[in-house]
Amino acid sequence: MPRYRFVLFLALAAGVAPAANPPTPSEVLGFTPGDDYHLADHAQITKYFQALAAAAPDRMRLLEIGKSELGKPIWMAVISAPENLQQLERYRRAGETLALGRAATDQQAAELASQGRAIVWIDSGLHASEVACAQHSPELAYRIVTGTGPEIEKIRRQVILLQVPSINPDGLDWIAHWYTSNARTPYERAPLPWLYHKYAGHDNNRDWFALNLAETRHVTRALYHQWFPQIVYNHHQAPPFPARIFVPPYAEPLNPHIPSAVMQGIGMLGLAMSERFAREGKPGVLSYKTYDAWWNGGLRSTPAFHNMHGLLTETALYSFATPRTYKLDEIPERFPDGLSAREPSIFYQRPFLGGRWGLRDPIEYMLTADMAVLSLAADRASDFLLKSWQL
């Protein structure tokens, strides 16, 4: 097992029965993530993940994968079915063997894949000013740990979710404290007057080839030396206005050094997102535009060069936790590239034509996208595992 500092809120290991009802985020935070004018900071989100791990130790483990540049812990929750967590090292080693091509034969690879579990990484908070990402993380953890019904149960059986609530805890605190101090004043939309990372600010997502930052090195070690997830999902904000979310497939150009099978898989995951948004009646889903697959320096980009399906979504944000209501006459006729912003198209199936948009709305969109990824991973777990070996 990778040498992480396990947070031993594992009541079962201590011989203590877990809590009967794992707490909801609002019960710990004192507000629901996404409530207007409220942002949880690193300590509050940590407190929730610790409480959830303590209440459901058979379904969730909480690990510290390193510390930020200012010394704050970076947490990773490992969420799955009890029987999977009991054999976590077995499934991690199976994924590693397949990812590094160490299975000796086609038959051995197929057996490992059929017996393994898909490993899916979902992170939040890299760009701390894109506040909905970290704020949505308690809701995702609660949903996967406590949810019922065939879909959630299959996800827990077939998937091991690696969830990082905030890759940039220093920035999360600066942004949350700055906004909270200004909320409901004339200055509540004022931007943070300094960088939201000690060294890099927004450019912390430009460091994945150089690995200058402590946070980047910790995540790189987890991804490419320890856990080898088949899917790496990186949350961001925001898409070109008036779209509510951008999802893959990416725009051209596509980097020719990325295996075509990886790009096809990324496209498949993005289409699963689009289909789920359509079923849930959520408008404003844009694809094939703005965000290409050429650049190779981002958290969603580098996994593709490791034969992993690196995904980015960009969900709409108005301003921190301040809501905004858009009128129809504020919606432009076209996007900057000429695509109609008011008429349906293959790239923009159901236009967003205005209405209220608060912090809770992007959180709901992110949860829909999460569920699309996790459900497809559960349905095709052995395929994703075998594909990593084939690549």
C-alpha positions as CSV (number, residue, x, y, z in Angstrom):
1,M,0.0,0.0,0.0
2,P,1.3,3.5,-0.7
3,R,2.8,5.1,2.4
4,Y,0.2,7.6,3.2
5,R,-0.8,8.9,6.6
6,F,-4.1,7.2,7.2
7,V,-6.5,9.3,9.2
8,L,-7.6,6.7,11.7
9,F,-11.2,7.8,12.1
10,L,-11.8,4.2,11.2
11,A,-14.1,3.2,14.0
12,L,-14.4,-0.4,12.9
13,A,-10.6,-0.8,13.2
14,A,-10.8,0.5,16.8
15,G,-13.7,-1.8,17.6
16,V,-16.2,1.0,17.8
17,A,-19.5,0.8,15.9
18,P,-19.9,3.5,13.2
19,A,-22.5,6.2,13.6
20,A,-26.0,5.0,12.4
21,N,-26.5,8.0,10.2
22,P,-23.6,9.6,8.5
23,P,-24.0,13.4,8.7
24,T,-25.1,15.5,5.8
25,P,-22.8,18.4,4.8
26,S,-25.2,21.0,6.3
27,E,-25.2,19.2,9.7
28,V,-21.5,19.7,10.0
29,L,-21.0,23.0,8.1
30,G,-24.0,24.8,9.4
31,F,-25.2,25.6,5.9
32,T,-25.8,23.7,2.7
33,P,-22.9,23.9,0.2
34,G,-24.1,26.4,-2.5
35,D,-26.1,28.5,-0.2
36,D,-25.9,32.2,-1.3
37,Y,-23.1,34.2,0.4
38,H,-21.6,31.2,2.1
39,L,-18.2,29.6,1.3
40,A,-16.7,26.7,3.4
41,D,-13.0,27.0,4.0
42,H,-10.4,24.2,4.2
43,A,-10.9,23.6,7.9
44,Q,-14.7,23.3,7.5
45,I,-14.4,20.9,4.5
46,T,-11.8,18.9,6.4
47,K,-14.1,18.6,9.4
48,Y,-16.9,17.3,7.2
49,F,-14.7,14.7,5.5
50,Q,-13.4,13.5,8.9
51,A,-16.9,13.3,10.2
52,L,-18.1,11.2,7.2
53,A,-15.1,8.9,7.4
54,A,-15.7,8.4,11.1
55,A,-19.4,7.6,10.5
56,A,-18.9,5.3,7.5
57,P,-15.4,3.7,7.9
58,D,-16.5,0.6,6.0
59,R,-17.1,2.8,2.9
60,M,-14.6,5.6,3.2
61,R,-11.0,6.1,4.2
62,L,-9.4,9.5,4.5
63,L,-5.7,9.8,3.6
64,E,-3.3,12.7,3.6
65,I,-1.3,12.7,0.4
66,G,1.0,15.6,1.3
67,K,1.0,19.2,2.5
68,S,0.5,22.4,0.6
69,E,3.2,25.1,0.3
70,L,1.9,26.6,3.5
71,G,1.8,23.3,5.3
72,K,-1.9,22.5,5.1
73,P,-2.8,18.8,4.6
74,I,-4.1,17.7,1.2
75,W,-6.7,15.1,1.8
76,M,-7.8,12.2,-0.5
77,A,-10.9,10.2,0.3
78,V,-11.0,6.6,-0.9
79,I,-14.7,5.6,-1.3
80,S,-16.0,2.2,-2.3
81,A,-18.0,-0.8,-1.1
82,P,-16.9,-2.4,2.2
83,E,-15.6,-5.5,0.4
84,N,-13.5,-3.4,-1.9
85,L,-11.9,-1.4,0.9
86,Q,-11.1,-4.6,2.7
87,Q,-9.1,-5.6,-0.3
88,L,-7.9,-2.2,-1.4
89,E,-4.3,-3.1,-1.9
90,R,-5.2,-6.0,-4.1
91,Y,-7.2,-3.8,-6.4
92,R,-4.5,-1.1,-6.4
93,R,-1.9,-3.6,-7.3
94,A,-4.0,-5.0,-10.1
95,G,-4.4,-1.5,-11.6
96,E,-0.7,-0.9,-11.3
97,T,0.2,-4.2,-13.0
98,L,-2.1,-3.4,-15.9
99,A,-1.1,0.2,-16.2
100,L,2.6,-0.6,-16.3
101,G,2.2,-3.5,-18.8
102,R,3.4,-6.1,-16.3
103,A,0.8,-8.7,-17.0
104,A,2.7,-11.5,-18.8
105,T,0.0,-12.6,-21.2
106,D,-3.3,-11.5,-22.7
107,Q,-5.1,-14.1,-20.5
108,Q,-3.5,-12.8,-17.3
109,A,-4.4,-9.2,-18.2
110,A,-8.0,-10.2,-19.0
111,E,-8.3,-12.1,-15.7
112,L,-6.9,-9.1,-13.7
113,A,-9.3,-6.7,-15.5
114,S,-12.3,-8.9,-15.0
115,Q,-11.6,-9.3,-11.3
116,G,-10.5,-5.6,-10.7
117,R,-12.2,-2.4,-9.9
118,A,-12.1,0.8,-12.0
119,I,-10.2,3.5,-10.2
120,V,-11.6,7.0,-10.8
121,W,-9.9,10.2,-9.6
122,I,-12.1,13.4,-9.1
123,D,-10.5,16.5,-7.8
124,S,-11.6,20.0,-6.9
125,G,-10.3,23.4,-6.0
126,L,-7.1,23.7,-8.2
127,H,-8.1,27.2,-9.1
128,A,-9.3,28.5,-5.8
129,S,-11.3,31.4,-7.3
130,E,-13.4,28.8,-9.1
131,V,-15.2,28.3,-5.9
132,A,-18.0,25.8,-6.7
133,C,-15.5,23.0,-7.3
134,A,-14.3,22.7,-3.7
135,Q,-17.8,23.6,-2.4
136,H,-19.3,20.6,-4.2
137,S,-16.9,18.1,-2.8
138,P,-18.8,17.3,0.5
139,E,-21.9,16.7,-1.5
140,L,-20.2,14.2,-3.9
141,A,-18.7,12.3,-1.0
142,Y,-22.0,12.2,0.9
143,R,-23.9,11.0,-2.2
144,I,-21.5,8.2,-3.0
145,V,-21.0,7.0,0.7
146,T,-24.7,7.1,1.7
147,G,-26.7,6.8,-1.6
148,T,-29.1,4.0,-2.2
149,G,-30.5,2.5,-5.4
150,P,-29.1,0.3,-8.1
151,E,-26.9,2.9,-9.8
152,I,-25.1,4.1,-6.6
153,E,-24.7,0.6,-5.3
154,K,-23.2,-0.5,-8.6
155,I,-20.8,2.4,-8.5
156,R,-19.6,1.4,-5.0
157,R,-19.2,-2.3,-6.1
158,Q,-17.3,-1.6,-9.3
159,V,-15.5,1.6,-8.7
160,I,-12.9,2.9,-6.2
161,L,-13.3,6.6,-6.1
162,L,-10.3,8.7,-5.2
163,Q,-11.7,12.1,-4.3
164,V,-9.5,15.1,-3.5
165,P,-11.7,17.9,-2.0
166,S,-9.1,20.7,-2.6
167,I,-5.8,20.4,-4.3
168,N,-5.1,24.0,-3.3
169,P,-6.1,24.4,0.4
170,D,-4.1,27.6,0.8
171,G,-5.9,29.3,-2.0
172,L,-9.3,28.0,-0.8
173,D,-8.7,29.7,2.6
174,W,-7.6,33.0,1.1
175,I,-10.6,33.1,-1.2
176,A,-13.2,31.9,1.3
177,H,-12.0,34.3,4.0
178,W,-11.7,37.3,1.6
179,Y,-15.2,36.7,0.2
180,T,-16.8,36.1,3.7
181,S,-15.3,39.3,5.0
182,N,-16.9,41.2,2.0
183,A,-20.2,39.4,1.6
184,R,-23.3,41.6,1.6
185,T,-21.2,44.7,1.3
186,P,-20.6,46.9,-1.8
187,Y,-17.2,45.0,-2.1
188,E,-18.5,41.4,-2.2
189,R,-17.5,40.8,-5.8
190,A,-14.0,42.3,-5.4
191,P,-11.3,40.0,-6.5
192,L,-8.7,38.7,-4.1
193,P,-5.9,41.4,-4.2
194,W,-3.1,38.9,-4.2
195,L,-2.3,35.5,-5.7
196,Y,-4.4,32.6,-4.5
197,H,-1.3,30.3,-4.4
198,K,1.9,31.2,-2.6
199,Y,3.9,31.0,-5.8
200,A,1.7,30.5,-8.8
201,G,-1.9,31.8,-8.5
202,H,-3.9,30.7,-11.5
203,D,-0.8,29.3,-13.1
204,N,-0.7,26.3,-10.7
205,N,-2.4,24.5,-13.6
206,R,0.7,25.2,-15.8
207,D,3.0,23.3,-13.5
208,W,2.3,19.7,-14.5
209,F,5.3,19.3,-16.8
210,A,7.8,21.1,-14.5
211,L,6.5,20.0,-11.0
212,N,7.8,23.1,-9.3
213,L,5.0,23.2,-6.7
214,A,4.6,20.9,-3.7
215,E,0.9,20.4,-4.5
216,T,1.7,19.3,-8.1
217,R,4.4,16.9,-6.9
218,H,2.0,15.2,-4.4
219,V,-0.7,14.7,-6.9
220,T,1.7,13.5,-9.6
221,R,3.1,10.9,-7.1
222,A,-0.4,9.7,-6.3
223,L,-1.5,9.5,-10.0
224,Y,1.5,8.0,-11.7
225,H,3.4,6.2,-9.0
226,Q,0.8,4.8,-6.6
227,W,-2.8,4.6,-7.8
228,F,-2.8,4.6,-11.7
229,P,-6.5,5.6,-12.1
230,Q,-8.1,4.9,-15.5
231,I,-10.1,8.2,-15.3
232,V,-8.8,11.5,-14.0
233,Y,-11.6,14.2,-13.8
234,N,-10.5,17.8,-13.1
235,H,-13.2,20.3,-12.2
236,H,-12.9,24.0,-13.4
237,Q,-15.0,27.1,-14.0
238,A,-16.1,28.7,-16.4
239,P,-17.2,28.1,-20.1
240,P,-17.7,30.8,-22.7
241,F,-20.9,32.7,-21.8
242,P,-23.8,31.9,-21.9
243,A,-23.0,28.2,-21.7
244,R,-23.5,26.6,-18.3
245,I,-20.9,23.9,-18.7
246,F,-18.3,22.7,-21.2
247,V,-17.9,19.0,-21.5
248,P,-15.7,16.9,-23.9
249,P,-15.3,16.0,-26.7
250,Y,-12.6,18.7,-26.9
251,A,-12.2,21.1,-29.7
252,E,-9.6,20.6,-32.4
253,P,-6.6,20.5,-32.6
254,L,-6.0,17.2,-30.9
255,N,-2.5,16.4,-29.9
256,P,-1.2,13.7,-32.2
257,H,1.0,12.3,-29.4
258,I,-2.0,11.3,-27.4
259,P,-3.2,7.7,-28.3
260,S,-6.3,7.8,-30.3
261,A,-7.9,5.2,-28.0
262,V,-7.5,7.7,-25.1
263,M,-9.1,10.5,-27.0
264,Q,-12.0,8.2,-28.0
265,G,-12.5,7.3,-24.4
266,I,-12.5,10.9,-23.3
267,G,-15.1,11.6,-25.9
268,M,-17.2,8.7,-24.8
269,L,-17.1,10.0,-21.2
270,G,-18.1,13.5,-22.3
271,L,-21.0,12.2,-24.4
272,A,-22.2,10.3,-21.3
273,M,-22.2,13.6,-19.5
274,S,-24.1,15.3,-22.2
275,E,-26.7,12.6,-22.4
276,R,-27.2,12.7,-18.6
277,F,-27.7,16.5,-18.6
278,A,-30.3,16.1,-21.3
279,R,-32.2,13.5,-19.3
280,E,-32.1,15.7,-16.2
281,G,-33.3,18.7,-18.2
282,K,-30.2,20.9,-17.5
283,P,-29.6,23.4,-20.3
284,G,-26.5,25.2,-21.5
285,V,-24.2,22.2,-22.2
286,L,-21.5,23.0,-24.7
287,S,-18.9,20.7,-26.3
288,Y,-16.3,20.6,-29.1
289,K,-15.6,24.3,-28.5
290,T,-12.9,26.5,-26.9
291,Y,-11.1,23.8,-24.9
292,D,-8.8,21.8,-27.2
293,A,-6.7,18.7,-26.6
294,W,-3.4,20.2,-27.9
295,W,-1.8,21.8,-24.8
296,N,0.1,19.3,-22.6
297,G,0.8,21.1,-19.4
298,G,-2.5,20.8,-17.3
299,L,-3.8,18.5,-14.7
300,R,-6.4,17.1,-17.2
301,S,-3.8,17.0,-20.0
302,T,-0.9,15.1,-18.6
303,P,-2.9,11.9,-17.7
304,A,-3.5,11.4,-21.4
305,F,0.2,10.9,-21.9
306,H,0.1,8.2,-19.2
307,N,-2.8,6.3,-21.1
308,M,-5.4,7.7,-18.7
309,H,-8.6,9.4,-19.6
310,G,-8.0,13.0,-18.5
311,L,-11.2,15.0,-18.4
312,L,-11.9,18.7,-17.9
313,T,-15.2,20.4,-17.4
314,E,-15.8,24.1,-17.1
315,T,-18.9,25.0,-15.2
316,A,-20.5,28.5,-15.2
317,L,-19.8,30.9,-12.3
318,Y,-21.1,34.4,-11.7
319,S,-19.1,35.7,-8.7
320,F,-18.0,33.7,-5.7
321,A,-21.3,32.8,-3.8
322,T,-23.2,35.8,-5.0
323,P,-26.2,34.9,-7.2
324,R,-27.2,36.6,-10.5
325,T,-30.4,36.5,-12.5
326,Y,-29.9,36.8,-16.3
327,K,-32.5,38.2,-18.6
328,L,-33.1,37.0,-22.1
329,D,-31.8,40.2,-23.6
330,E,-28.4,39.6,-21.9
331,I,-28.0,36.3,-23.8
332,P,-25.9,37.0,-27.0
333,E,-27.1,35.7,-30.3
334,R,-23.8,33.8,-30.9
335,F,-20.7,32.6,-29.2
336,P,-17.4,34.2,-30.2
337,D,-16.8,31.6,-32.8
338,G,-20.2,32.2,-34.5
339,L,-22.1,29.2,-33.0
340,S,-25.7,30.2,-32.2
341,A,-26.1,30.8,-28.5
342,R,-29.9,30.8,-28.7
343,E,-30.7,28.0,-31.1
344,P,-30.1,24.2,-30.5
345,S,-27.2,22.6,-32.3
346,I,-25.2,19.4,-32.1
347,F,-22.6,21.2,-30.1
348,Y,-25.2,23.0,-27.9
349,Q,-28.2,20.9,-27.6
350,R,-30.4,23.0,-25.3
351,P,-29.5,26.7,-25.0
352,F,-29.5,28.5,-21.6
353,L,-31.8,31.5,-22.2
354,G,-31.6,33.2,-18.8
355,G,-32.7,32.8,-15.2
356,R,-31.3,32.7,-11.8
357,W,-27.7,31.3,-11.3
358,G,-26.3,31.0,-7.8
359,L,-23.6,28.9,-6.4
360,R,-25.9,25.9,-5.9
361,D,-26.5,25.7,-9.6
362,P,-22.9,24.9,-10.7
363,I,-22.7,22.4,-7.8
364,E,-25.7,20.6,-9.2
365,Y,-24.2,20.5,-12.7
366,M,-20.9,19.2,-11.3
367,L,-22.7,16.4,-9.4
368,T,-24.5,15.4,-12.7
369,A,-21.2,15.2,-14.5
370,D,-19.6,13.2,-11.6
371,M,-22.4,10.7,-11.7
372,A,-22.1,10.3,-15.5
373,V,-18.4,9.5,-15.2
374,L,-18.8,7.2,-12.2
375,S,-21.8,5.3,-13.8
376,L,-20.0,4.7,-17.0
377,A,-16.9,3.6,-15.1
378,A,-19.0,1.1,-13.2
379,D,-20.7,-0.2,-16.3
380,R,-17.4,-0.7,-18.1
381,A,-14.9,-1.3,-15.3
382,S,-13.2,-4.3,-16.8
383,D,-13.0,-2.6,-20.2
384,F,-11.2,0.5,-18.7
385,L,-8.8,-1.8,-16.8
386,L,-8.0,-4.0,-19.8
387,K,-7.6,-0.9,-22.0
388,S,-4.9,0.5,-19.7
389,W,-2.9,-2.7,-20.3
390,Q,-3.5,-2.7,-24.0
391,L,-2.3,0.9,-24.3
